[in-house]
């Protein structure tokens, strides 16, 4: 009797180890708890099964004697004597099936002992004080059966779970026995509107303020009840006292204290490892209403909304729909990249534009032929599937292949580091940044280009978003606003050049800002495969800060994912709040903005756009405005939040001995989350020796291209107004950090003013 029960339990668990089961139930016996009554081996075997089930968090039911099935005490006289002395009655099959059906909906963290009969005699048998009456909540389930608790009354968490189950069943018109405590709420049939209504219902019942965003982090009955008790325990206890609701008579052995499913550890300060810091040394991009990074910053600073209708040259099939469109989507110089014009026409414009912007980013980082020959450079591109192949009748494998998109520049420049295309939907660009950082830390490459691109070429893209109800009806992205009603799509082509900070400093590279930390995770199962998970977002951010020794309270600006959806924005802000509140009770000290209010949601490129936004803010020491937010989203507790929506461009003030610190987020529809922390960089002071003259060289493949190059450098000098102490750096970058072509211009100047004047005259004369 001992061996079959123990061995059978182990063998069954081994056979089913790789199977996905709806539930696991172990049928033990009351003898496991009450003693052997003449059958020691049977009692020990059941005791083993009880312990085995508890260890594996399975449902364990310790059954009493059955009327017609199961073990018996031998003769009818022996059974009658035992029942009479203990006050028990035999359990009928009908009663057992109904109890079994009920227990399948209950917590599995404690085993259950079922006993039928005279409650007072059973309590004396067990040596416990009566702590619950017969099950009043289940008269229709267990007729004529009195099921008593054994040691403790039902915990508050179980009572909350039971109430949640009843409310969900009523809300969705479902039978309670169909609602498993570990099943996702979306699988019951909830949608976003239903969750909003359910949040109001729970708020009214328990007397608390609950927002729908909580369901995206605590998406099962078990998780939701733990969250409610952790965050609103006092209110719920008061609610039950006022309502005087009876406790259920089903109990566990023993009753556990209520805990929380939030296992995040508070961030502990760790020493900063400067070896892990990654420098941003170059940037380039094309954005809606901005052909350069500088123009993009000017639009952010001035609060310009660049969303509009599709340019007429692209067609009119999307008339009336608004998005952020870039200029010059068809612009490309194929001969510069050694491609024939005929081949270039068949190549996806995303490949063509990415070639150009990645090239510009390398030039911005002063990486020329010498550096390319001496260093391994990687290429990491965030990109989703394209549309161009549907517009051209071309069977070329390379012209429209997403993987080749990442390799175009690497092939042209003979790069030898890792090269890859990454698709995690909306978080692709920021995931590419993280992967580039990891590759640099592993010494797989000496420098890396992280890039991303998104274009909208066909009306089908808009039609799908419209049919899904995802687009803002008024044509404006209202991130964090009470009037948020959907997103606005957008385009962008972005590239940044990264390098370990120590190497960048040693090589004299132009460090713009420093990536302190980055990380990724996945949502897990939520209220739908595309639904966000606030708990997963909080866990990611907390883990990144812990590993990097970053104090959340030191971060004063976050460029949020902020798509302008009524539920998505609260999920993001509440997740951030959960992390920041661990360290400080200070309120409204960290600014939030979303550039999607300016240019729309550029999907795969959006995370990298956020990174450029933050980097420029650090460089300019200003926080730009987030647009279209008059009244904040009511599902966020703004007065008690560490965050505020920055509605006007302002100076980013810090103490003289502090470095500005910010962060960016990107959350993919795929469920992949990314978060990056970026810090201001202040170059160490170095002595400047003014020389009598400096050599400046510019070149291009054609004369017209040379004139445009001269014009661009002159415009840069006028806009940025560098001092004469920058002449040596400018001269070196143009000489060593550039490729040199057949059409050339060489100058010797003594000041920035003279250089600007000569370049302007050259362009005017030759133009």
ZAMARGU-4260 file (C-alpha; in steps of 0.2 Angstrom, whole numbers, plus 5000, padded with zeros to 4 digits):
<rodrens>
0) 5000/5000/5000 | 5015/5012/5004 | 5025/5009/4988 | 5011/5011/4975 | 5005/5027/4982
5) 5022/5035/4983 | 5030/5028/4967 | 5014/5031/4957 | 5014/5049/4962 | 5032/5052/4957
10) 5030/5042/4941 | 5015/5052/4936 | 5023/5068/4939 | 5038/5063/4929 | 5028/5057/4914
15) 5018/5074/4914 | 5033/5085/4917 | 5033/5092/4900 | 5014/5093/4898 | 5004/5110/4899
20) 4990/5105/4912 | 4975/5114/4916 | 4977/5109/4934 | 4984/5095/4945 | 4974/5087/4959
25) 4981/5075/4972 | 4968/5064/4980 | 4975/5061/4998 | 4965/5055/5013 | 4960/5062/5030
30) 4971/5048/5037 | 4986/5059/5032 | 4981/5071/5046 | 4970/5061/5058 | 4981/5045/5060
35) 4981/5027/5054 | 4966/5019/5062 | 4974/5002/5059 | 4982/5006/5043 | 4999/5015/5046
40) 5006/5012/5028 | 4991/5020/5020 | 4992/5035/5032 | 5010/5038/5028 | 5008/5036/5010
45) 4994/5049/5010 | 5005/5060/5021 | 5018/5059/5007 | 5006/5063/4994 | 5000/5078/5004
50) 5018/5085/5006 | 5022/5081/4988 | 5007/5091/4982 | 5010/5106/4993 | 5028/5107/4987
55) 5023/5107/4969 | 5009/5120/4972 | 4995/5108/4967 | 4978/5106/4974 | 4978/5093/4988
60) 4961/5086/4994 | 4961/5075/5009 | 4945/5065/5007 | 4935/5057/5021 | 4927/5040/5020
65) 4915/5038/5005 | 4898/5030/5006 | 4901/5019/4991 | 4919/5021/4985 | 4936/5021/4991
70) 4945/5014/5006 | 4935/5007/5021 | 4938/5001/5038 | 4934/4983/5034 | 4917/4978/5042
75) 4901/4988/5043 | 4902/4987/5062 | 4920/4995/5062 | 4915/5009/5051 | 4899/5013/5061
80) 4909/5013/5077 | 4922/5025/5069 | 4909/5037/5062 | 4899/5037/5078 | 4914/5041/5089
85) 4921/5055/5078 | 4904/5063/5073 | 4907/5060/5055 | 4895/5054/5041 | 4900/5046/5025
90) 4903/5057/5010 | 4891/5053/4995 | 4897/5053/4977 | 4886/5068/4973 | 4892/5078/4987
95) 4910/5074/4983 | 4908/5079/4965 | 4901/5096/4970 | 4914/5099/4982 | 4928/5094/4970
100) 4920/5106/4957 | 4921/5120/4970 | 4939/5117/4975 | 4945/5118/4957 | 4942/5137/4959
105) 4951/5139/4975 | 4969/5143/4980 | 4981/5129/4979 | 4994/5135/4991 | 4986/5124/5005
110) 4979/5107/5006 | 4960/5104/5010 | 4953/5092/5023 | 4935/5088/5021 | 4924/5081/5034
115) 4905/5078/5034 | 4894/5076/5050 | 4892/5084/5067 | 4903/5100/5068 | 4905/5100/5087
120) 4910/5082/5088 | 4923/5084/5073 | 4930/5099/5082 | 4933/5089/5098 | 4941/5075/5088
125) 4953/5088/5080 | 4956/5097/5096 | 4952/5114/5089 | 4941/5128/5093 | 4926/5130/5081
130) 4931/5144/5069 | 4918/5143/5056 | 4900/5137/5053 | 4894/5126/5039 | 4897/5132/5022
135) 4883/5145/5020 | 4889/5151/5003 | 4887/5134/4995 | 4869/5127/4999 | 4866/5123/4980
140) 4882/5114/4978 | 4883/5103/4993 | 4866/5098/4999 | 4865/5090/5017 | 4884/5091/5018
145) 4892/5101/5032 | 4910/5104/5028 | 4920/5112/5042 | 4937/5120/5043 | 4951/5111/5052
150) 4963/5124/5059 | 4960/5142/5054 | 4946/5153/5046 | 4948/5157/5028 | 4961/5171/5024
155) 4956/5188/5019 | 4964/5184/5002 | 4953/5169/4999 | 4938/5180/5003 | 4943/5193/4991
160) 4946/5180/4977 | 4929/5173/4980 | 4921/5191/4979 | 4931/5195/4963 | 4925/5178/4956
165) 4907/5182/4960 | 4908/5200/4953 | 4917/5194/4937 | 4904/5180/4934 | 4890/5193/4936
170) 4899/5206/4925 | 4902/5193/4911 | 4887/5182/4914 | 4897/5167/4917 | 4896/5152/4929
175) 4908/5155/4944 | 4915/5137/4942 | 4922/5142/4924 | 4933/5156/4932 | 4950/5149/4937
180) 4960/5160/4949 | 4976/5159/4938 | 4967/5162/4921 | 4970/5178/4912 | 4955/5190/4913
185) 4956/5193/4894 | 4952/5174/4892 | 4936/5177/4902 | 4930/5189/4889 | 4935/5206/4895
190) 4940/5220/4883 | 4946/5237/4887 | 4929/5244/4889 | 4924/5230/4900 | 4940/5232/4911
195) 4936/5251/4913 | 4918/5247/4919 | 4925/5233/4931 | 4937/5245/4938 | 4923/5257/4942
200) 4913/5243/4950 | 4928/5237/4961 | 4931/5255/4966 | 4913/5257/4972 | 4912/5241/4981
205) 4928/5242/4991 | 4928/5261/4993 | 4945/5263/4984 | 4952/5272/4968 | 4956/5259/4956
210) 4961/5263/4938 | 4959/5251/4923 | 4978/5250/4920 | 4980/5239/4936 | 4973/5225/4926
215) 4988/5225/4914 | 5000/5221/4928 | 4989/5210/4938 | 4979/5200/4925 | 4972/5185/4935
220) 4960/5184/4950 | 4975/5178/4961 | 4986/5192/4956 | 4973/5205/4957 | 4967/5200/4975
225) 4985/5200/4981 | 4988/5218/4973 | 4972/5224/4981 | 4977/5218/4998 | 4994/5224/4997
230) 4989/5242/4992 | 4972/5244/4999 | 4971/5231/5013 | 4964/5243/5026 | 4950/5249/5015
235) 4946/5231/5011 | 4946/5225/5029 | 4934/5240/5033 | 4923/5235/5019 | 4921/5217/5025
240) 4918/5223/5043 | 4904/5235/5037 | 4896/5223/5026 | 4898/5209/5039 | 4900/5196/5026
245) 4901/5178/5032 | 4917/5168/5030 | 4916/5153/5019 | 4918/5137/5029 | 4931/5129/5017
250) 4948/5131/5025 | 4966/5126/5021 | 4979/5118/5032 | 4987/5129/5038 | 4980/5146/5033
255) 4994/5157/5025 | 4996/5176/5029 | 4992/5187/5014 | 5007/5192/5004 | 5010/5201/4988
260) 5015/5195/4970 | 5027/5210/4968 | 5044/5203/4971 | 5054/5218/4966 | 5068/5222/4978
265) 5071/5240/4982 | 5085/5248/4972 | 5102/5247/4982 | 5116/5258/4977 | 5130/5250/4968
270) 5147/5257/4963 | 5146/5264/4946 | 5157/5254/4934 | 5163/5266/4921 | 5169/5252/4910
275) 5151/5248/4906 | 5147/5266/4901 | 5143/5268/4882 | 5146/5285/4874 | 5135/5292/4860
280) 5147/5300/4848 | 5137/5303/4833 | 5119/5305/4827 | 5109/5308/4811 | 5091/5307/4807
285) 5076/5312/4796 | 5060/5316/4805 | 5043/5323/4800 | 5046/5342/4797 | 5065/5340/4800
290) 5078/5334/4788 | 5092/5334/4802 | 5094/5331/4820 | 5096/5350/4823 | 5080/5354/4815
295) 5071/5340/4825 | 5077/5348/4841 | 5072/5366/4835 | 5054/5359/4832 | 5054/5350/4849
300) 5060/5366/4858 | 5047/5377/4849 | 5033/5365/4852 | 5029/5362/4833 | 5016/5349/4828
305) 5023/5342/4811 | 5008/5330/4809 | 4999/5332/4792 | 4991/5324/4777 | 5001/5312/4766
310) 5012/5323/4753 | 5003/5324/4736 | 5017/5315/4727 | 5014/5299/4737 | 4995/5298/4731
315) 4979/5303/4739 | 4972/5286/4745 | 4973/5292/4763 | 4965/5309/4761 | 4959/5315/4778
320) 4970/5304/4788 | 4984/5312/4797 | 5002/5306/4801 | 5020/5312/4803 | 5028/5311/4786
325) 5046/5314/4782 | 5052/5324/4767 | 5062/5317/4752 | 5057/5299/4754 | 5062/5296/4736
330) 5079/5306/4737 | 5094/5295/4735 | 5111/5296/4726 | 5114/5279/4719 | 5131/5282/4711
335) 5138/5288/4728 | 5135/5271/4735 | 5140/5262/4719 | 5123/5257/4714 | 5115/5258/4697
340) 5100/5270/4695 | 5090/5255/4688 | 5094/5244/4703 | 5091/5259/4716 | 5073/5260/4709
345) 5069/5243/4715 | 5077/5245/4732 | 5066/5248/4747 | 5067/5267/4751 | 5070/5262/4769
350) 5087/5254/4764 | 5091/5269/4754 | 5087/5282/4767 | 5096/5271/4780 | 5111/5270/4770
355) 5112/5289/4770 | 5108/5293/4788 | 5120/5279/4794 | 5134/5287/4783 | 5130/5304/4790
360) 5130/5297/4808 | 5148/5290/4805 | 5153/5307/4799 | 5146/5315/4814 | 5156/5304/4825
365) 5172/5308/4814 | 5174/5290/4809 | 5183/5290/4792 | 5193/5278/4782 | 5207/5277/4795
370) 5195/5272/4809 | 5185/5260/4798 | 5201/5251/4793 | 5207/5250/4811 | 5191/5246/4820
375) 5178/5232/4820 | 5161/5241/4818 | 5144/5233/4821 | 5127/5237/4813 | 5111/5235/4823
380) 5095/5240/4815 | 5077/5240/4822 | 5065/5238/4808 | 5048/5230/4804 | 5042/5222/4788
385) 5041/5233/4773 | 5028/5237/4760 | 5039/5243/4745 | 5039/5226/4737 | 5021/5227/4734
390) 5024/5243/4724 | 5037/5236/4712 | 5037/5221/4701 | 5054/5215/4706 | 5060/5198/4710
395) 5076/5203/4718 | 5080/5194/4734 | 5091/5208/4741 | 5081/5224/4736 | 5067/5222/4749
400) 5074/5209/4761 | 5073/5216/4779 | 5090/5207/4784 | 5099/5215/4769 | 5093/5232/4775
405) 5105/5230/4789 | 5119/5224/4779 | 5119/5238/4765 | 5130/5250/4773 | 5141/5236/4781
410) 5144/5229/4764 | 5148/5246/4756 | 5160/5250/4770 | 5167/5233/4772 | 5162/5233/4791
415) 5167/5217/4801 | 5157/5218/4817 | 5141/5210/4820 | 5127/5215/4809 | 5108/5211/4812
420) 5090/5217/4809 | 5079/5217/4824 | 5060/5216/4824 | 5051/5218/4841 | 5038/5230/4833
425) 5037/5247/4842 | 5053/5243/4853 | 5064/5238/4839 | 5075/5253/4838 | 5078/5254/4857
430) 5081/5235/4857 | 5094/5238/4844 | 5103/5251/4855 | 5103/5238/4869 | 5110/5224/4858
435) 5124/5236/4852 | 5128/5241/4870 | 5130/5222/4874 | 5140/5218/4859 | 5152/5233/4864
440) 5154/5227/4881 | 5158/5209/4875 | 5171/5217/4864 | 5163/5209/4848 | 5165/5226/4840
445) 5175/5243/4844 | 5160/5254/4839 | 5143/5251/4833 | 5129/5260/4823 | 5112/5258/4831
450) 5098/5263/4818 | 5080/5261/4815 | 5068/5266/4801 | 5049/5267/4798 | 5040/5273/4782
455) 5022/5272/4777 | 5020/5269/4758 | 5003/5261/4756 | 4986/5266/4762 | 4983/5248/4768
460) 4993/5253/4784 | 4981/5266/4788 | 4966/5256/4784 | 4971/5242/4796 | 4975/5255/4810
465) 4958/5263/4807 | 4948/5247/4807 | 4957/5242/4823 | 4951/5258/4831 | 4969/5263/4835
470) 4970/5280/4827 | 4965/5297/4835 | 4949/5303/4828 | 4954/5321/4829 | 4971/5319/4821
475) 4982/5323/4837 | 4991/5312/4848 | 4986/5318/4866 | 4999/5308/4877 | 4994/5309/4896
480) 4979/5319/4892 | 4961/5316/4898 | 4956/5318/4880 | 4968/5305/4873 | 4959/5295/4860
485) 4972/5285/4850 | 4988/5287/4842 | 4995/5295/4826 | 5007/5286/4815 | 5023/5293/4810
490) 5039/5291/4800 | 5058/5292/4804 | 5075/5287/4799 | 5088/5288/4814 | 5105/5282/4817
495) 5117/5284/4832 | 5135/5279/4834 | 5140/5271/4850 | 5157/5267/4858 | 5163/5262/4875
500) 5166/5278/4885 | 5184/5274/4890 | 5189/5270/4871 | 5180/5286/4865 | 5189/5297/4877
505) 5206/5288/4873 | 5203/5291/4854 | 5197/5309/4856 | 5180/5305/4849 | 5166/5319/4851
510) 5156/5312/4866 | 5138/5319/4866 | 5130/5309/4880 | 5133/5293/4890 | 5122/5278/4891
515) 5123/5272/4909 | 5112/5257/4908 | 5100/5247/4897 | 5089/5232/4898 | 5075/5221/4890
520) 5061/5210/4896 | 5045/5202/4890 | 5027/5205/4896 | 5023/5187/4899 | 5004/5182/4897
525) 4993/5198/4899 | 4976/5203/4894 | 4979/5199/4876 | 4995/5196/4866 | 4996/5215/4861
530) 4991/5221/4879 | 5005/5230/4890 | 5010/5223/4907 | 5014/5237/4919 | 5021/5224/4932
535) 5034/5218/4919 | 5038/5236/4914 | 5041/5240/4933 | 5052/5224/4935 | 5062/5229/4920
540) 5066/5247/4926 | 5069/5241/4944 | 5081/5228/4938 | 5091/5240/4927 | 5093/5253/4940
545) 5098/5240/4953 | 5111/5232/4942 | 5118/5249/4937 | 5117/5257/4954 | 5106/5271/4948
550) 5095/5280/4961 | 5078/5283/4953 | 5076/5299/4962 | 5091/5306/4953 | 5082/5305/4936
555) 5073/5321/4932 | 5067/5318/4914 | 5059/5303/4905 | 5055/5303/4887 | 5040/5291/4888
560) 5033/5278/4876 | 5017/5289/4877 | 5006/5284/4863 | 4991/5294/4868 | 4979/5279/4872
565) 4968/5281/4887 | 4974/5265/4895 | 4992/5263/4888 | 4998/5279/4896 | 4992/5275/4913
570) 5000/5258/4913 | 5017/5266/4908 | 5016/5280/4921 | 5010/5269/4935 | 5024/5256/4932
575) 5036/5270/4933 | 5028/5277/4949 | 5029/5259/4957 | 5048/5260/4955 | 5051/5278/4959
580) 5040/5277/4975 | 5052/5265/4982 | 5065/5278/4985 | 5056/5294/4988 | 5039/5301/4993
585) 5043/5317/4984 | 5030/5322/4971 | 5031/5329/4954 | 5049/5331/4952 | 5052/5321/4936
590) 5047/5328/4919 | 5037/5317/4906 | 5036/5321/4888 | 5031/5311/4872 | 5038/5317/4855
595) 5024/5307/4847 | 5013/5323/4851 | 5025/5332/4838 | 5029/5319/4825 | 5017/5304/4828
600) 5022/5286/4832 | 5036/5280/4821 | 5034/5262/4827 | 5050/5252/4825 | 5060/5269/4825
605) 5051/5277/4840 | 5063/5271/4853 | 5078/5278/4844 | 5069/5294/4841 | 5066/5295/4860
610) 5085/5292/4863 | 5089/5306/4851 | 5076/5317/4859 | 5084/5314/4877 | 5102/5316/4870
615) 5098/5333/4863 | 5089/5338/4879 | 5105/5334/4889 | 5116/5343/4876 | 5105/5358/4876
620) 5101/5357/4895 | 5083/5360/4891 | 5067/5349/4893 | 5055/5352/4878 | 5036/5353/4879
625) 5024/5338/4877 | 5009/5345/4867 | 4990/5343/4867 | 4989/5340/4886 | 4977/5352/4894
630) 4969/5341/4907 | 4979/5326/4913 | 4973/5308/4912 | 4962/5304/4927 | 4968/5286/4928
635) 4984/5292/4934 | 4986/5299/4952 | 4996/5315/4947 | 4995/5324/4964 | 5004/5309/4972
640) 5015/5305/4958 | 5034/5308/4956 | 5030/5314/4938 | 5022/5329/4929 | 5019/5332/4911
645) 5031/5346/4905 | 5019/5357/4895 | 5032/5371/4891 | 5050/5370/4886 | 5061/5375/4901
650) 5079/5375/4907 | 5084/5358/4914 | 5091/5364/4930 | 5103/5354/4942 | 5116/5358/4955
655) 5133/5363/4949 | 5141/5347/4955 | 5127/5336/4947 | 5126/5328/4930 | 5109/5328/4921
660) 5101/5310/4921 | 5086/5305/4910 | 5079/5289/4903 | 5069/5283/4888 | 5057/5269/4886
665) 5049/5259/4872 | 5036/5245/4873 | 5033/5234/4859 | 5016/5228/4853 | 5025/5211/4853
670) 5027/5212/4872 | 5046/5216/4872 | 5050/5231/4883 | 5066/5241/4882 | 5072/5255/4894
675) 5089/5265/4893 | 5096/5277/4905 | 5107/5292/4898 | 5118/5304/4907 | 5125/5321/4903
680) 5143/5321/4897 | 5155/5335/4902 | 5172/5334/4894 | 5187/5337/4905 | 5195/5354/4903
685) 5211/5353/4892 | 5223/5367/4888 | 5220/5374/4871 | 5235/5380/4861 | 5230/5393/4847
690) 5240/5390/4831 | 5244/5403/4818 | 5233/5394/4805 | 5222/5379/4803 | 5219/5368/4787
695) 5201/5364/4782 | 5197/5352/4768 | 5180/5347/4761 | 5177/5336/4746 | 5163/5327/4737
700) 5160/5316/4721 | 5153/5330/4711 | 5155/5349/4710 | 5136/5351/4715 | 5138/5340/4730
705) 5154/5350/4735 | 5144/5366/4735 | 5130/5358/4746 | 5144/5352/4757 | 5151/5369/4759
710) 5134/5377/4762 | 5130/5364/4776 | 5147/5368/4785 | 5144/5386/4784 | 5126/5384/4791
715) 5133/5374/4805 | 5145/5387/4810 | 5132/5401/4809 | 5119/5390/4820 | 5131/5383/4833
720) 5144/5398/4834 | 5159/5388/4840 | 5174/5398/4847 | 5191/5399/4840 | 5196/5386/4853
725) 5186/5373/4842 | 5196/5376/4826 | 5209/5362/4830 | 5195/5349/4833 | 5185/5355/4817
730) 5201/5354/4806 | 5205/5337/4813 | 5188/5330/4810 | 5186/5336/4792 | 5204/5330/4788
735) 5204/5313/4797 | 5186/5309/4800 | 5180/5310/4783 | 5181/5301/4766 | 5190/5311/4753
740) 5183/5312/4735 | 5188/5320/4718 | 5181/5337/4720 | 5190/5346/4734 | 5191/5363/4743
745) 5206/5367/4755 | 5207/5382/4765 | 5219/5389/4778 | 5211/5401/4791 | 5215/5409/4807
750) 5197/5411/4815 | 5180/5404/4814 | 5173/5420/4808 | 5186/5420/4793 | 5181/5402/4790
755) 5162/5406/4789 | 5165/5421/4778 | 5176/5411/4766 | 5164/5396/4765 | 5149/5408/4762
760) 5158/5417/4748 | 5163/5401/4740 | 5145/5395/4740 | 5138/5411/4733 | 5150/5413/4719
765) 5149/5394/4714 | 5131/5393/4718
</rodrens>
